[in-house]
Amino acid sequence: MTALVTAPAIDSGLGEELSADLAAAALVLARRFAAGATLWCLAPAWEPHAHHVAVEFVHPVIVGKRALPAVAVTGPDPVAALRVSAEPDDIVLAVAAADDPAVRSVMRRAPAWGLTTLWIGGGARPDPGAADHVLWLDDPDPRLPATGGFVLLYHLLWELTHVCFEHPGLLTPAASDCADLVCVTCRDEGRLGEVIVRRPDGHAAVRTAQGEELVATMLVDPVEPGDLVLVHAGTAISKLTDEARP
Amino acid sequence: MNEAAVNEAATQKPTAEATGFLYPFLDAEERDQDSLLADLAASARAKARESAALRRSTLEDCAGLVATAAGELARRLAAGGRIFTFGNGGSSTDAATLAALFARPPLGRPLPAWSLTADQAVLTALGNDLGFELVFARQLIAHGRNTDIAIAMSTSGSSKDLTAAFREARKRGMYTVGFSGYDGGEFAESRDVDVCFVVRSQSVHRIQEAQALLGYELWAAVHERLGEQGEY
């Protein structure tokens, strides 16, 4: 056995950056909930964390706090479960290492499904931009998931989210945020889509954040269901390599 | 909102978190998101400090009990005993994490442990037919041997289904370990509980965070004892 590693888990505290990330994530979460979103939780290697997050939101420990829709996504294929369950503008929260194949796959597909993504974990960090909000403990010990460090992070996320509900004026995004969103998703330079089904005529039904659309695939054929493509002006212009696919 | 109204709003929410009083103004016109974000971040840091202080003091307070429990767990596990963990709600998930740490550790030897909330069929059958109070006790009747170990995690330490399970475990000669919060609840007083770890806090969240670390410490101490006993 290596030496015990509890000291870092106790003493590292919460830095400026992580606390600011938590605050930003909580405000986004509150806004999404206020707009009717469901929170989908997954933690493939330590599934109890997904259940803990879900029960936290559905049945708050503090009397008088509102119950919010949160679901633990478990079982052998969380990617398939989320694909069929999650609706545009929902949220997915993963508690997992950066190399978890199912979580990586979900995070890559999330923009095509129109989801906001939060990723709690420890050790080596995910690639920049892998999720909208990355809440990370840098302790590389593989036993970190069992020390309560992640429990603290999602407890704080829950607590801050409920503080946001006391500020109804801030639950609709500021105008500048909307503008940013439109820039990214509407100028149509290349929106992410996931192939649902191939058509025989050089087209495919593709799922994007805007819904399902028929897209010409002659530039990228052959495509298979589950492939991720960049859609521009009704055409799939490139296929994303899928090194993280489980 | 005038001051009296603010005070009234604050007293109407006695169960809300301590930060609630900072934000009593339910202002639909509020637009200053930066100020809220700064408050949220400061609140997160304060709560994290509180959590760290509680975890540190809990480990110190419980060091002797952890050693006692680890010694008996190691003895029983070496003799073929198994660990059953259980709890309600969030505590059930922390109990399941502890079982997973024993059974599928990222480092070290796997040891037989499982969570009594893992099987929905068993849980709903017992809840429906016998009442929720017996969902864990009945499972221990089915599984428990006098070499086994029962570990329950709870913040109140008084949940009826958990105390009933400990009563059954005691009857069957199992070793019993309770995690509780506040003042320890019934676990702390019960003769059915061999070792009771009490996290002295009034916050369910901070209690659970400290209990998770205590569980981890217990696991680590068990492995140290198994190493000393030449079980590696």
Interface residues (C-beta under 8 A of the other chain):
Chain A: M1 T2 L4 T6 A9 I10 D11 G13 L14 E16 S19 A20 L22 A23 A24 A26 L27 W46 E47 P48 H49 H51 H52 V55 E56 H59 V61 I62 V63 G64 K65 P142 R143 P145 A146 T147 G148 V151 L152 H155 L156 W158 E159 L160 H162 V163 C164 E166 H167 P168 G169 L170 A174
Chain B: K13 T15 A16 E17 T19 G20 Y23 P24 L26 D27 A28 E29 E30 R31 D32 Q33 L36 L37 A38 D39 L40 A41 A42 S43 A44 R45 K47 A48 R49 S51 A52 R55 R56 L59 G89 G90 S92 T93 D94 A96 T97 L98 A100 L101 P105 P106 L107 G108 S115 T155 V204 H205 Q208 E209 A210 Q211 A212 L213 G215 Y216 E217 W219 A220 H223 E224 G227
